[in-house]
Amino acid sequence: MNGAAEIPAWAEMVTAALLLVGAAITLIGAFGLVRLKTFYARVHPPTLGTTLGTGCIALASMVYFSAVQTRPVLHEILLVLFVLVTTPVTLMLLVRAALFRDEAESDRMKASADPERIGTDLREGPSRP
């Protein structure tokens, strides 16, 4: 043995399968980001891909290092918990900010199209003669 750890075949197969699944899910999320047209449609695939892909890759890491060290390795649980908490929260904040921006822009467009408001500056109120 030249310093390389002997890993059971079942651990290699499980690790490889989880890595491939995690990478595929993350790649599908990236394709969704590029492929979809609207902002609201584009934020969901990367969020799901990041959450599920990171979970699978962290699980693969847990299986591999638990098999190599012959004891349970649970450090990755903290990483997965942070990703599971921060990714959906970030999604909600981005969507709410975009919704707020869209509503403000819509209100500004309605006010500028209103014939009674012609000649007024929307920020300063009615113009003076």
FIDREN-918056 format. One record per residue (C-alpha): y, z, x. Coordinates in steps of 0.25 Angstrom, whole numbers, plus 5000, padded with zeros to 4 digits. Each point is the difference from the previous one (the first is absolute). Example, Ala and Ser with C-alpha at 12.3 -4.5 7.8 and 13.67 -1.06 7.14 Angstrom:
2
498250315049 501449985006 
***
This chain:
129
500050005000 501349965006 501050084992 499949934987 499650084988 498749974993 500349984985 499049994989 499849864994 500350064986 501450055005 500349865007 499749934987 500850094991 501250005009 500049855001 499949984985 501150104998 500949945010 499749864994 500350044986 501350085004 500549885008 499749904989 500750094990 501250015009 500049855002 499949974985 501250104998 500849925011 499749874993 500450054987 501450045006 500149865005 499549934988 500650064988 501449964996 500850124994 500350135007 499450084989 498749925002 500150015015 500050155002 498750034994 498949925009 500550065013 500150144994 498549994995 499649935013 500650105008 499450124993 498649954998 499949935013 500550125008 499050094992 498949915004 500449995015 500250155001 498650024993 499449905011 500750085011 499450134994 498649955000 500149945014 500650125007 499150104992 498849925005 500549995014 500450155001 498850054991 500950084992 500949974988 501449955004 501050024989 501349975007 500249874992 500050074987 501450055003 500449855003 499449954987 500750114992 501449965006 499749864997 499550034985 501350084998 501149925007 499649864996 500050014985 501350095001 500749895008 499549894990 500750084989 501350025007 500149865004 499749954986 501050104994 501149965010 499749854997 500050034985 501350075001 500649895008 499549904990 500650084988 501450015007 500049855003 499649974985 501150094995 501049935009 499649864996 500150044985 501450065002 500549885007 499449914989 500750084989 501249924995 500850134997 499950045015 500649875006 501250045009 499450145003 499550055013 498750074998 500350105010 501450034997 500049994985 501049904992 501049925008 501550034997 500949894996 
***
